Amino acid sequence: IGIFFTLPILILAFILFKTTPNSVAKDFDVNWGYPWNLGVLLIFMLGICFNFKTLVSPLNHMAPPKWSLGVLTIFLIFITWFATSNIRLQHRVLSDESSWISMAQQMHHNFNGAVCNQGVFKDGDLNCFDKVNNFKGKALSLAYVAAFQFFPANRDTALYVNLFLFLLSLIFLYYATLLRWKNPWLSLTITLFLGTMPKLLFQSRSASPEV
């Protein structure tokens, strides 16, 4: 059933990709990139809810030992403390990361998916008078926008989001390796090894996509 449902969508997407002029695609990305990706996110969340039992069923057969969850929790707390205490927030300018933060601010202030090249903040709003499209980075920008609902819509908030995503990825890594090899010691070793890599620690504080 899934194949018959998705195959026409894939064919339609391929036809649109081959026939849509580049200028039209750019205009769509600028004006509708944000609501379109919100719709994709909604469909994704509905899919997670619909398939929730299937996704969590492996955990019923391999529940993580409590002691290993305790070790993982202590490790994540240590990583958070070490990163925030020893690595200052920093940012590489003229990079993809700058574009994605700018895109998130456009989503937050102006409800579109563009990147603001030139603009002025006035009375808490962004008046953008030179914007361009950027097809990639929408998912990360959406994560920034979610944080902007509760914290200031600026660079530092975005950088903290990346640290959160880094920690979340370590949790998923632990569970994935545990389900694969059913060895909590191996899962913890892999998670601790990658979680303490200097490159990943630095990039978790510099809004770098490699994390």
C-alpha positions in Angstrom: 0.0 0.0 0.0 2.8 2.4 0.9 4.5 1.9 -2.5 1.3 2.6 -4.4 0.7 5.7 -2.3 4.2 7.1 -2.6 5.0 6.2 -6.2 2.7 8.7 -7.8 4.1 11.4 -5.5 7.6 10.6 -6.6 6.7 10.6 -10.2 4.9 14.0 -9.8 7.9 15.4 -7.9 10.3 14.2 -10.7 8.1 15.8 -13.4 8.0 19.1 -11.5 11.7 19.0 -11.0 12.4 18.5 -14.7 9.8 21.1 -15.9 9.9 23.9 -13.4 12.1 26.9 -14.5 14.9 27.7 -12.0 13.5 31.3 -11.4 10.1 29.9 -10.5 11.7 27.4 -8.1 13.7 30.2 -6.4 10.6 32.4 -6.0 8.7 29.4 -4.5 11.6 28.7 -2.1 11.7 32.4 -1.0 8.0 32.9 -0.6 6.7 29.4 0.4 9.8 27.6 1.7 8.8 28.1 5.3 5.1 27.1 5.2 6.0 24.2 2.8 8.6 22.8 5.3 6.2 23.3 8.2 3.8 21.1 6.2 6.5 18.5 5.6 7.3 18.5 9.4 3.6 18.0 10.2 3.4 15.0 7.9 6.6 13.6 9.4 5.2 14.0 12.9 1.9 12.3 11.9 4.0 9.5 10.4 5.9 9.1 13.7 2.6 8.9 15.6 1.0 6.5 13.1 4.0 4.1 13.2 4.9 4.7 16.9 4.3 1.1 18.0 6.4 -0.3 15.2 9.2 2.2 16.0 9.3 1.4 19.7 8.6 -2.3 19.5 12.4 -3.2 19.4 12.8 -1.5 22.8 10.3 -3.8 24.3 12.6 -6.7 23.5 15.8 -4.9 24.5 15.2 -2.5 27.3 18.4 -0.6 28.3 19.8 -1.6 31.6 19.2 1.0 34.3 22.9 1.2 35.2 23.8 2.0 31.6 21.2 4.7 31.4 22.7 6.1 34.6 26.2 6.1 33.1 24.8 7.7 29.9 23.1 10.4 31.9 26.2 11.3 33.9 28.2 11.4 30.7 25.7 13.8 29.0 25.8 16.0 32.0 29.6 16.0 32.0 29.7 16.8 28.2 27.3 19.7 28.7 29.3 21.1 31.6 32.6 20.7 29.8 31.4 22.2 26.5 29.7 25.2 28.2 32.6 25.8 30.6 35.6 25.4 28.3 34.4 26.2 24.8 33.1 29.7 24.1 30.3 30.3 21.7 31.8 31.1 18.4 30.7 31.4 14.8 32.3 31.1 11.3 31.1 34.0 9.3 30.4 33.8 5.5 29.4 30.2 5.8 26.3 28.0 5.5 25.7 28.4 9.2 25.3 32.2 8.8 22.7 31.5 6.0 20.7 29.2 8.1 20.6 31.5 11.1 19.5 34.3 8.7 16.9 32.0 7.2 15.6 31.2 10.7 15.2 34.9 11.4 13.3 35.4 8.2 11.0 32.5 9.1 10.5 33.9 12.6 9.9 37.5 11.6 8.6 37.5 8.0 7.2 33.9 7.5 9.2 33.0 4.4 12.1 30.7 3.7 14.6 33.2 2.3 18.1 34.2 3.5 18.3 37.9 4.3 21.5 39.4 2.8 20.7 42.9 4.0 18.2 44.1 6.5 17.6 46.2 9.6 16.2 45.2 13.0 13.8 47.8 14.2 11.5 47.5 17.2 12.1 43.8 17.5 11.2 43.1 13.8 13.4 42.4 10.8 13.0 44.6 7.8 14.7 42.7 5.0 15.3 44.5 1.7 17.7 42.1 0.0 16.8 38.4 0.2 17.9 35.3 -1.7 16.8 31.6 -1.7 18.8 28.8 -0.2 17.3 25.3 -0.8 19.3 23.6 2.0 19.3 24.1 5.7 15.5 24.4 6.2 15.3 21.6 8.8 18.0 23.2 11.0 16.4 26.6 10.5 13.1 25.1 11.7 14.8 23.9 14.9 16.2 27.4 15.4 12.7 28.9 14.9 11.3 26.5 17.5 13.8 27.8 20.0 13.1 31.4 19.0 9.6 31.0 20.3 11.0 30.8 23.9 14.4 32.6 23.7 15.8 35.6 21.8 15.9 35.2 18.1 19.6 35.7 17.8 22.9 33.9 17.1 23.5 32.6 20.6 20.1 30.9 20.8 20.9 29.1 17.5 24.3 28.0 18.9 22.7 26.5 22.0 20.3 24.6 19.7 23.2 22.9 18.1 24.6 21.8 21.5 21.1 20.3 22.3 21.0 18.5 18.9 24.5 17.1 19.6 23.4 15.7 22.9 20.3 14.3 21.3 22.3 12.6 18.6 24.4 10.8 21.3 21.3 9.4 22.9 20.0 8.1 19.5 23.5 6.7 18.8 23.4 4.8 22.1 20.0 3.3 21.4 20.8 2.4 17.8 24.0 0.6 18.7 22.3 -1.1 21.7 19.5 -2.4 19.4 22.1 -3.5 16.8 24.6 -5.4 19.0 22.6 -5.8 22.3 25.7 -4.9 24.3 25.4 -1.9 26.7 29.1 -1.8 27.3 29.8 -1.5 23.5 27.1 1.1 23.1 28.4 3.2 25.9 32.0 2.9 24.6 30.9 4.0 21.1 28.9 6.9 22.5 31.6 8.1 24.8 34.2 7.8 22.1 32.3 10.0 19.6 30.9 12.3 22.3 34.4 13.3 23.5 36.0 13.9 20.1 37.4 17.4 20.2 36.2 18.2 16.7 32.6 17.4 17.6 32.8 19.2 20.9 34.0 22.4 19.2 31.5 22.2 16.4 28.7 21.7 18.8 29.4 25.2 20.0 29.9 26.8 16.6 26.7 25.9 14.8 28.5 23.6 12.5 26.5 21.1 10.4 29.0 18.3 10.7 27.7 17.5 14.2 
